[in-house]
């Protein structure tokens, strides 16, 4: 993501904002427990009303868990862009997050006849797609590299 503009903006002392979406397909026995972890971390983030400390700790927990089970990774991809203005970066975060929610139906659809007070029961799956939208300042070459090369 570097280039001459990158060098000029750094020279001018401007802050580099990177926004990206990581997508990871997990399959096998390890996928269902990961889904439980993802849901717990998401619930903690919602309960903390987006507190960055809580969200950061959750992200660390997810990453550490994923690194323990690389054999379950079936595919990985990333997409994103860099910005020199925080407002533009924030708009892109919202765009990626909204796109993910719309594309992958982030809401459970019931049959309409279920009891709203009954516990939610879903069939066990052996496939999970994790999508993380990440924003940071500075550079992190390992995230800015095309992850699809890992699976070739």
Secondary structure, 3 states (H helix, E strand, C coil): CCCHHHHHHHHCCCCCEEEEEEEEEEECHHHHHHHHHHHHHHHHHHHCCCCHHHHHHHHHHHHHHHHCCHHHEEEEEEEEEEECCHHHHHHHHHHHHHHHHHHCCCCCCCCCCCCCCCCCCCCCCCEEEEEEEEEEECCCCCCCCCHHHHHC
